[in-house]
Amino acid sequence: MARWMLFFCLMLDAVVARADERVFYQPLNVDAGLSQAQWQKIWQDTAKQGTRTVIVQWTAYGDSDFGGATGWLANSLKLAQQQRLQLVLGLAMDPAYYQRIDELDSAGLAGYWQAQLGQSLAQQQKLRKGWKLPVTGWYLPLELDDYHFLAVDRRVTLQRQLKDFAGKLDAPLHISAFSAGKLAPTVNAKWLADMSQVGMQVWWQDGAGTGRLAPLVRNGYASALPCSVGIVREAFRQVSRDGQAFRAEPAAPDAASTGCHQSAVFSLRYRPWGRVILDNQLKHQSSDVQTH
């Protein structure tokens, strides 16, 4: 009897640990092909898996707003909200973001970032007035890394810009970063910790899906993180090579406990109950944005 009680307690602990799970959803134009019935089933199953929060990576991707306030994305998210899923809504994403930040010097990067923050603020106001969805946070889809922000002056300027931007929002700002192996784990951890201390929820992507860093190196970065930084567990394995359009296959996310860190999974289309999203995408792969 004692052995069964111990097993039950361990299982209960596992359920509780996952009860506050978060999942990223990255909208693509091709996802408009899914029916409302399919979306309802997806969100029902998402809630049944113990997910509490959906982090929508963006609500505007270049010129696309996915139908706006009356479009398929807004309607889908209303169905998610009916399942009592909390929403963190992504803002505006420039499709040329990664190309642009490769080309700019520090002054140019600061100016570009300020312009992008202005577009995201306008998108946030549009969402509040038009989409009228209850939100628990706002996600800035411009990902950070320790290659483009290796220089101290760039990190200092970025933190000042983000602090100012977060102060203009009516819910917490979320942002994510990944490691390219350029900053030492302790320095990277301090950078992310400093940002989290000015009112932002910072997420660190574990990099298991892209595999850019060796597992031992990734673990070193993860173990250095303070509890205030959340960990995004990647539920895919990249199969495309450098220079090719991004392609990935579903894979189980790291099952190890994230300990004191908040946990999220990227992304919904790679989870078993979200497979219908991926299958629909694969049918129309050539007609949509190529991203992970």
Secondary structure in CASP SS format (residue, H / E / C, confidence):
PFRMAT SS
TARGET T0000
AUTHOR 0000-0000-0000
METHOD secondary structure of the structure
MODEL  1
M C 1.00
A H 1.00
R H 1.00
W H 1.00
M H 1.00
L H 1.00
F H 1.00
F H 1.00
C H 1.00
L H 1.00
M H 1.00
L H 1.00
D H 1.00
A H 1.00
V H 1.00
V H 1.00
A H 1.00
R H 1.00
A C 1.00
D C 1.00
E E 1.00
R E 1.00
V E 1.00
F E 1.00
Y E 1.00
Q C 1.00
P C 1.00
L C 1.00
N H 1.00
V H 1.00
D H 1.00
A H 1.00
G H 1.00
L C 1.00
S C 1.00
Q H 1.00
A H 1.00
Q H 1.00
W H 1.00
Q H 1.00
K H 1.00
I H 1.00
W H 1.00
Q H 1.00
D H 1.00
T H 1.00
A H 1.00
K H 1.00
Q C 1.00
G C 1.00
T E 1.00
R E 1.00
T E 1.00
V E 1.00
I E 1.00
V E 1.00
Q C 1.00
W C 1.00
T C 1.00
A E 1.00
Y E 1.00
G C 1.00
D C 1.00
S E 1.00
D C 1.00
F C 1.00
G C 1.00
G H 1.00
A H 1.00
T H 1.00
G C 1.00
W H 1.00
L H 1.00
A H 1.00
N H 1.00
S H 1.00
L H 1.00
K H 1.00
L H 1.00
A H 1.00
Q H 1.00
Q H 1.00
Q C 1.00
R C 1.00
L C 1.00
Q E 1.00
L E 1.00
V E 1.00
L E 1.00
G E 1.00
L C 1.00
A E 1.00
M E 1.00
D C 1.00
P C 1.00
A C 1.00
Y H 1.00
Y H 1.00
Q H 1.00
R H 1.00
I H 1.00
D H 1.00
E H 1.00
L C 1.00
D C 1.00
S H 1.00
A H 1.00
G H 1.00
L H 1.00
A H 1.00
G H 1.00
Y H 1.00
W H 1.00
Q H 1.00
A H 1.00
Q H 1.00
L H 1.00
G H 1.00
Q H 1.00
S H 1.00
L H 1.00
A H 1.00
Q H 1.00
Q H 1.00
Q H 1.00
K H 1.00
L H 1.00
R H 1.00
K H 1.00
G H 1.00
W H 1.00
K C 1.00
L C 1.00
P C 1.00
V C 1.00
T C 1.00
G E 1.00
W E 1.00
Y E 1.00
L E 1.00
P E 1.00
L E 1.00
E E 1.00
L E 1.00
D E 1.00
D C 1.00
Y C 1.00
H C 1.00
F C 1.00
L C 1.00
A C 1.00
V H 1.00
D H 1.00
R H 1.00
R H 1.00
V H 1.00
T H 1.00
L H 1.00
Q H 1.00
R H 1.00
Q H 1.00
L H 1.00
K H 1.00
D H 1.00
F H 1.00
A H 1.00
G C 1.00
K C 1.00
L C 1.00
D C 1.00
A C 1.00
P C 1.00
L E 1.00
H E 1.00
I E 1.00
S E 1.00
A E 1.00
F E 1.00
S C 1.00
A C 1.00
G C 1.00
K C 1.00
L C 1.00
A C 1.00
P H 1.00
T H 1.00
V H 1.00
N H 1.00
A H 1.00
K H 1.00
W H 1.00
L H 1.00
A H 1.00
D H 1.00
M H 1.00
S H 1.00
Q C 1.00
V C 1.00
G C 1.00
M E 1.00
Q E 1.00
V E 1.00
W E 1.00
W E 1.00
Q E 1.00
D C 1.00
G C 1.00
A C 1.00
G C 1.00
T C 1.00
G C 1.00
R C 1.00
L C 1.00
A C 1.00
P H 1.00
L H 1.00
V H 1.00
R H 1.00
N H 1.00
G H 1.00
Y H 1.00
A H 1.00
S H 1.00
A H 1.00
L C 1.00
P C 1.00
C C 1.00
S C 1.00
V C 1.00
G E 1.00
I E 1.00
V E 1.00
R E 1.00
E E 1.00
A C 1.00
F E 1.00
R E 1.00
Q E 1.00
V C 1.00
S C 1.00
R C 1.00
D C 1.00
G C 1.00
Q C 1.00
A C 1.00
F C 1.00
R C 1.00
A E 1.00
E E 1.00
P E 1.00
A C 1.00
A C 1.00
P C 1.00
D C 1.00
A C 1.00
A C 1.00
S C 1.00
T C 1.00
G C 1.00
C C 1.00
H C 1.00
Q C 1.00
S E 1.00
A E 1.00
V E 1.00
F E 1.00
S C 1.00
L H 1.00
R H 1.00
Y H 1.00
R C 1.00
P H 1.00
W H 1.00
G H 1.00
R H 1.00
V H 1.00
I H 1.00
L H 1.00
D H 1.00
N H 1.00
Q H 1.00
L H 1.00
K H 1.00
H C 1.00
Q H 1.00
S H 1.00
S H 1.00
D C 1.00
V C 1.00
Q C 1.00
T C 1.00
H C 1.00
END
